C-alpha cells in the first residue's frame, strides 16, 4: 500500500505515475477524504486540549472547595462531542485505508510506459526455437498416445479447467518439482511447506485483497472464512506479518512448492486448452525480504534462479521487461520469463520476477531495525521458480521425436527411474 503522507506531499506526481498503470485513477476523492480527516483530527485535538484544561480547572476548584458543577456539566457534553468525533474519524480512516488499498504500487521511473503489452521489451533470449523435420504435435495430441494426463476424468470430478496428472505424467511432474526445490535450496533458499488456506488479513497484506476478491476461491461457513492459496507469495509474505526483523537477519530467502488456485481460467480459447490455463496448477515460488538498498541485487539473483531452472532443462526462453500497465498490482518492476510452446506458436510466461518495494511490507507491517535506530519498512520480492504446467507443455512439445516419444532432459534423470528417461507412446 502507498503512504498517504507521501501522496499528500506530491499528489500530481503520484497520480501521473499511477495512471501509467491504470489510466482511470484519480486521487481527488482520496485527497478530499484525507483533508476532511485532518480537519476533524485538528478539531479533535482542540477538544482534547480543552478537556484536559477543564479537568485541571475542576481539580483546582475541588481542592480549593469551590463550586465546579458547571464545569462538570460542560465536561460531560465535551466528552460526548469527543467520543462522537473520534468515532467519525475512525470510520473515515477505515474508508481512507480502503481507498488506498485499491491503488497499485508505483512503477519505477525507468519502467517502460505503455498501455499495450505488445510493447514489453525483450531484454534477453536463451537458445533458439526448435526446427522440426516432421509434423509436430501439441501436448494434447502427444497425450493421446503417452497418457500422461486425464482431463476428461478431472472434469468429471471437478468440472472444466482442472488437471489430473496420471502415472508417468504425475511422476514427471514430481521430478520437475524436486529438481527446482533442490536447485534453489542449494543456492541458499530456505524451504517452506505452508498452509494452503489463508486468512483475509494475510491476503490483504500480499495485496490479493480487496481488489482481486472475485479471482479467489474461498471457504466460507460459520466456522471458517479462508481463501485457497492463489500463490505461495501470499503466505511467504504472511510468515512475518506484523514483525520487526533484525538487520543482520536480512536478506531472508524462501522457496516453497504449493498447488495454486485461480478463478480466471477457462475463457481464453482453443489454444489454451489442456495445461495452458487451469484453475489449479503447481508452482515453486521464491520470496525475499531485504533492505531497500539490496533489492535490485536480489531481483537479479532471483531472476538468475528462474533462468537456471529453464536453462537446465535446455528450453528456449526470452525475458520480457513489462510495461507499466502489464506488471502486477503490487510490483514496481517485473521481468517475465517466457518459454516457447511450438504447439501454441507463441511464448508463455512461466515466471514473473517482481520487486514490490515496501508496498506489501506496509500492508503487512513487516519492518526491520538497524541497531540504535527506529524500525523501518522492509522490501519484498517474489518470483516463480518456476510454475510447472506451461513448463511441462514446453518440455513435451520441444523434446518430441518423430515416433511420438519424448526425450527427458538430463537434469531430471536423478529423479526418475530408467523407464522414464524417454517417454514412449503406448504399445512401444
C-alpha positions in Angstrom: 0.0 0.0 0.0 1.1 3.5 -0.7 1.9 6.0 2.1 -0.8 8.7 2.3 1.9 11.2 3.7 4.0 10.7 0.5 0.9 11.1 -1.7 -0.1 14.2 0.2 3.4 15.7 -0.4 3.3 15.4 -4.2 -0.1 14.3 -5.5 0.4 15.4 -9.1 3.5 13.2 -9.5 1.8 10.2 -7.8 -1.3 10.5 -10.0 0.9 10.8 -13.1 2.8 7.6 -12.4 -0.2 5.7 -11.2 -2.0 6.5 -14.4 0.7 4.7 -16.3 -0.6 1.5 -14.7 -4.3 2.4 -14.6 -5.3 5.4 -16.7 -8.6 5.8 -14.9 -7.1 6.6 -11.5 -7.9 9.9 -9.9 -6.5 10.9 -6.4 -9.0 13.7 -5.9 -11.6 11.7 -3.9 -8.8 10.2 -1.7 -7.2 13.6 -1.1 -10.6 15.2 -0.3 -11.3 12.4 2.2 -7.8 12.9 3.7 -8.3 16.6 4.1 -11.6 16.0 5.9 -9.9 13.6 8.3 -7.1 16.0 9.0 -9.6 18.8 9.7 -11.5 16.6 12.1 -8.3 15.5 13.7 -7.4 19.1 14.4 -10.8 19.7 15.9 -10.4 16.5 18.0 -7.0 17.7 19.3 -8.5 21.1 20.2 -11.4 19.5 22.1 -9.0 17.1 23.9 -6.8 20.1 24.9 -10.0 21.8 26.2 -10.9 18.7 28.1 -7.5 18.5 29.7 -7.6 22.1 30.7 -11.1 21.8 32.1 -10.1 18.7 34.0 -7.3 20.7 35.6 -9.6 23.5 36.5 -12.1 21.1 38.1 -9.3 19.6 40.2 -8.2 23.1 41.3 -11.7 24.1 42.3 -12.3 20.9 44.2 -9.0 21.4 46.1 -10.0 24.9 46.9 -13.6 24.0 47.9 -15.1 26.0 45.1 -18.2 25.1 43.1 -17.3 23.0 40.0 -20.8 21.9 39.0 -21.0 24.0 35.8 -17.6 22.8 34.7 -18.6 19.2 35.4 -21.8 19.6 33.4 -19.8 21.0 30.5 -17.2 18.2 30.8 -20.0 15.7 30.1 -21.1 17.5 27.0 -17.4 17.8 25.9 -16.8 14.1 26.4 -19.8 13.2 24.2 -18.6 15.5 21.5 -15.1 14.0 21.6 -16.5 10.4 21.6 -18.7 11.2 18.5 -15.8 12.9 16.7 -13.5 10.0 17.5 -15.9 7.5 16.0 -16.4 9.6 12.9 -12.7 9.9 12.4 -12.3 6.1 12.9 -14.9 5.4 10.2 -13.3 7.9 7.8 -9.9 6.4 8.4 -11.2 2.9 7.5 -12.6 4.4 4.3 -9.3 6.0 3.5 -7.5 2.7 4.1 -10.0 1.0 1.8 -9.4 3.6 -0.9 -5.6 3.3 -0.6 -5.9 -0.5 -0.8 -7.2 -0.1 -4.4 -4.2 1.9 -5.6 -1.4 -0.1 -7.3 2.3 0.2 -6.4 4.2 3.0 -8.2 6.3 1.7 -11.2 9.9 2.6 -11.1 10.7 5.8 -13.1 12.7 3.7 -15.7 9.9 1.2 -16.3 8.7 1.4 -19.9 5.4 3.3 -20.1 2.6 1.8 -22.2 -0.9 0.5 -22.1 -0.1 -2.2 -24.7 1.5 -5.4 -23.5 2.9 -5.8 -27.1 5.4 -3.0 -26.1 7.0 -5.2 -23.4 10.8 -5.2 -24.0 12.8 -8.3 -24.7 16.0 -8.0 -22.6 17.4 -11.5 -23.1 17.0 -14.7 -25.2 18.4 -18.1 -24.5 18.7 -20.8 -27.2 16.6 -20.9 -30.3 13.2 -22.1 -31.4 13.4 -25.8 -32.3 13.0 -26.5 -36.0 11.1 -29.7 -36.7 11.8 -32.0 -39.7 8.4 -33.7 -39.2 4.8 -32.6 -38.4 5.0 -31.8 -34.7 2.1 -32.3 -32.2 0.8 -30.2 -29.3 0.8 -31.6 -25.8 -2.8 -32.7 -26.1 -2.1 -34.7 -29.3 1.0 -36.2 -27.7 -1.0 -37.1 -24.6 -3.4 -39.2 -26.7 -0.6 -41.8 -27.0 1.5 -41.0 -23.9 -1.4 -41.0 -21.4 0.2 -38.5 -19.0 -2.9 -36.5 -18.1 -6.6 -37.3 -17.9 -8.6 -34.2 -18.5 -11.9 -36.0 -19.0 -11.9 -37.7 -15.7 -10.7 -34.5 -14.0 -13.7 -32.7 -15.5 -16.0 -35.5 -14.2 -14.6 -34.8 -10.7 -14.3 -31.0 -10.6 -15.6 -29.6 -13.9 -13.7 -28.0 -16.7 -10.3 -26.4 -16.2 -8.9 -28.8 -13.6 -5.9 -31.0 -14.3 -5.3 -34.6 -13.4 -1.7 -35.9 -13.8 -1.6 -39.6 -14.4 1.1 -42.3 -13.7 4.1 -41.3 -15.8 2.8 -37.7 -16.1 2.5 -37.4 -12.3 6.0 -38.8 -11.8 7.5 -36.4 -14.3 5.7 -33.5 -12.7 7.0 -34.5 -9.3 10.5 -34.8 -10.8 10.3 -31.2 -12.1 9.2 -30.0 -8.6 12.1 -31.9 -6.9 14.6 -30.6 -9.4 13.5 -27.0 -8.7 13.4 -27.3 -5.0 16.9 -28.9 -4.8 18.3 -26.3 -7.1 17.0 -23.3 -5.1 17.9 -24.9 -1.7 21.5 -25.4 -2.8 21.5 -21.7 -3.7 20.6 -20.8 -0.1 16.8 -20.6 -0.1 15.1 -22.0 2.9 12.3 -24.4 2.1 8.8 -23.8 3.5 5.8 -26.0 3.4 3.0 -23.5 4.2 -0.8 -23.9 4.8 -2.9 -23.8 1.7 -5.8 -21.9 3.3 -5.2 -18.3 4.1 -6.8 -15.7 6.4 -8.1 -12.5 4.8 -5.7 -10.2 6.5 -2.8 -12.2 5.1 -4.3 -11.9 1.6 -4.7 -8.2 2.2 -1.1 -8.0 3.2 0.1 -9.5 0.0 -2.3 -7.3 -2.0 -4.5 -10.1 -3.3 -7.4 -8.4 -1.4 -9.6 -6.5 -1.7 -9.1 -5.6 -5.4 -8.9 -9.2 -6.6 -11.6 -10.7 -4.4 -13.5 -12.1 -7.4 -10.5 -14.0 -8.6 -10.1 -16.1 -5.4 -11.6 -19.4 -4.4 -12.7 -19.2 -0.8 -14.1 -21.4 2.0 -16.8 -19.6 4.0 -19.1 -21.1 6.6 -20.0 -20.5 10.3 -16.6 -21.7 11.4 -14.1 -20.6 8.7 -13.5 -17.7 6.4 -10.4 -18.6 4.5 -9.1 -18.3 0.9 -7.4 -21.1 -1.2 -3.9 -20.1 -1.8 -3.6 -18.2 -5.2 0.2 -18.3 -5.0 2.8 -19.1 -2.2 3.8 -15.4 -2.4 0.8 -14.7 -0.2 1.8 -17.0 2.7 5.5 -16.4 2.4 4.8 -12.7 2.8 2.5 -13.6 5.7 5.1 -15.5 7.6 6.5 -12.2 9.0 3.2 -10.4 9.3 3.4 -7.6 11.9 7.1 -8.4 12.9 10.2 -6.4 13.4 13.2 -8.2 12.0 16.8 -7.5 12.8 19.1 -6.1 10.2 21.6 -8.9 10.5 18.9 -11.5 9.6 18.3 -9.9 6.2 18.0 -10.9 3.4 15.6 -13.7 4.1 15.2 -16.1 1.2 12.4 -18.6 1.0 11.4 -21.3 -1.5 8.0 -23.2 -1.4 6.2 -25.7 -3.5 2.4 -25.4 -3.4 -0.6 -26.0 -5.7 -2.1 -22.7 -6.6 -5.8 -21.9 -7.3 -7.3 -19.2 -9.5 -10.7 -18.5 -10.8 -9.9 -16.7 -14.1 -9.1 -19.8 -16.0 -11.0 -21.2 -18.9 -12.1 -18.4 -21.2 -9.0 -17.9 -23.4 -9.9 -20.0 -26.4 -9.0 -23.2 -28.3 -5.2 -22.8 -28.0 -5.3 -22.6 -24.2 -6.8 -26.0 -23.5 -5.1 -28.7 -21.5 -2.4 -27.5 -19.2 -2.1 -24.0 -20.7 -4.7 -22.3 -18.4 -6.2 -24.1 -15.5 -7.9 -23.4 -12.1 -5.2 -25.4 -10.3 -1.5 -25.6 -11.1 1.8 -26.4 -9.4 4.4 -23.8 -8.7 7.7 -23.4 -6.9 7.8 -19.9 -5.5 10.8 -17.7 -4.5 10.3 -14.9 -2.0 12.8 -12.5 -0.4 12.6 -9.9 2.4 15.5 -7.4 2.3 16.7 -3.9 2.9 15.7 -1.3 0.3 19.3 -0.8 -0.9 19.7 -4.6 -1.5 16.5 -5.1 -3.6 18.0 -4.6 -7.1 20.7 -7.2 -6.4 18.1 -9.6 -5.0 15.9 -9.0 -8.1 18.8 -10.0 -10.4 19.6 -13.0 -8.1 16.0 -14.3 -8.2 15.8 -13.8 -12.0 19.0 -15.8 -12.3 17.5 -18.6 -10.2 14.5 -18.9 -12.6 16.8 -18.8 -15.6 18.9 -21.5 -14.2 15.9 -23.8 -13.9 14.8 -23.3 -17.5 18.4 -23.4 -18.9 19.0 -26.6 -17.0 16.0 -28.1 -19.0 17.6 -26.8 -22.2 14.5 -24.9 -23.2 14.4 -21.8 -25.3 13.1 -18.7 -23.5 13.1 -15.0 -23.5 13.0 -12.4 -20.7 10.5 -9.6 -21.1 10.7 -6.3 -19.2 7.0 -5.5 -18.6 5.5 -2.1 -19.5 3.7 -0.3 -16.6 0.2 -1.5 -17.5 1.2 -5.2 -17.7 3.1 -5.5 -14.4 1.3 -6.8 -11.4 -0.7 -4.6 -9.0 2.0 -4.8 -6.2 5.1 -4.6 -8.4 7.3 -1.7 -9.3 9.4 -3.7 -11.7 8.7 -7.0 -13.4 10.5 -9.3 -15.8 8.6 -12.3 -17.2 10.5 -15.4 -18.3 8.6 -16.8 -21.2 9.2 -20.3 -22.8 8.4 -21.1 -26.4 5.5 -23.5 -27.0 5.5 -24.9 -30.6 2.0 -26.3 -30.3 0.6 -22.9 -29.5 3.0 -21.0 -31.8 3.8 -18.4 -29.1 5.7 -17.7 -25.9 4.1 -18.2 -22.5 5.2 -16.9 -19.1 6.4 -19.5 -16.6 8.0 -17.0 -14.1 7.4 -13.4 -13.1 10.1 -11.8 -11.0 8.8 -8.7 -9.2 10.3 -6.0 -6.9 7.4 -4.9 -4.7 9.4 -2.3 -2.8 7.7 -1.6 0.6 4.2 -2.0 -0.9 3.4 -5.4 0.7 5.5 -4.6 3.8 3.4 -1.6 4.6 0.2 -3.6 4.3 1.7 -6.5 6.4 3.7 -4.3 8.8 6.9 -6.1 8.0 9.8 -4.0 9.4 13.5 -4.3 10.2 15.7 -2.5 12.7 19.2 -1.3 12.5 21.0 -1.1 15.8 20.1 2.1 17.7 17.6 3.2 15.0 13.9 3.3 14.6 12.3 0.3 12.8 11.6 0.9 9.1 9.7 -1.0 6.3 11.5 -3.8 4.5 11.3 -4.5 0.8 9.7 -7.7 -0.6 10.4 -9.5 -3.9 8.8 -12.6 -5.4 9.2 -14.8 -8.4 8.2 -18.2 -9.7 11.0 -20.6 -9.6 9.0 -21.8 -11.7 5.4 -22.7 -12.5 5.3 -26.2 -13.8 2.2 -26.5 -16.1 3.4 -24.5 -19.1 6.9 -25.6 -18.4 5.6 -29.2 -18.8 4.0 -28.3 -22.1 7.2 -26.7 -23.4 9.2 -29.7 -22.2 7.0 -32.2 -24.0 6.5 -30.3 -27.2 10.1 -29.2 -27.7 11.5 -32.7 -26.9 9.2 -34.8 -29.0 10.6 -37.1 -31.6 9.2 -38.2 -34.9 8.0 -41.5 -33.5 6.0 -39.7 -30.7 8.5 -40.4 -27.9 9.8 -37.6 -25.6 13.4 -37.2 -24.6 13.7 -36.3 -21.0 16.4 -33.6 -20.1 19.4 -35.0 -18.2 18.8 -32.8 -15.1 15.7 -34.8 -14.4 17.3 -38.2 -14.7 18.3 -38.4 -11.0 14.7 -38.1 -10.0 13.3 -40.7 -12.4 13.5 -44.4 -13.0 15.1 -45.7 -16.1 11.7 -46.3 -17.8 11.1 -42.6 -17.7 14.2 -41.3 -19.3 12.4 -41.4 -22.6 8.6 -41.4 -22.7 7.3 -43.9 -25.3 3.8 -44.0 -26.8 1.6 -46.8 -25.5 2.4 -50.2 -27.0 6.0 -49.4 -27.9 
